[in-house]
Each structure stands twice: as C-alpha cells, then as structure tokens.
Amino acid sequence: LKDKPRISNQCCAAFEKLATACQPLNDEPSNCLTPYFGEILEVLFNNATREDYHDAGVDLMQASYMTMTAMVQSACSSSEEVVYNLLVPALQTLESTLAE
C-alpha cells in the first residue's frame, strides 16, 4: 500500500476482494483476517490521507475508504472493538477533508 499510487489502488482492490471472500459464515467469532484486522484498517486509514496521489489518476482516499467499508462489513464479532476505535478518527478525518 505504500508503493506508487497506482499500485496502492490495486492493493486496495485486492484487500476489498479478500475481505469479501473471508466474510464469516454463521456468526463466526473470527476468521483468517482477524489477527491482522486492526493493522490492515490502520494502514488503509493512513493510505487514505496520502498526498502524493492527486496527479496520479487514482483516488486513494476513495479506494481506501471503500476497502475499509468492505472490511468492516465482513468483520467478525471479535473485531467490533477495533472497528469502534477506528471509527471516530476516520469520521473526523473524513469530515475535515470534506470541509476543505
């Protein structure tokens, strides 16, 4: 995700597909992404605030937030606290970005 904006955009798409594919069945408390869930969301959050993509022809903010949305929608119950802890900062950043 820290690579060139075009590559980072493709990584977001891959994470989004991975999250959808790993969606829990029957209210499973965890899945293969659970141990990495918080770190993935944090990296995606930081990716959304990169400044180097503006002239690259991709929108990393949109790609990152769409991927975070897919991750949250596919999260297991054991990841709820991680989601909550990231929700407030993500909304604050998004609000300040939209206000500009």
Order of alpha helices (4+ residues) and beta strands (2+ residues): alpha-alpha-alpha-alpha
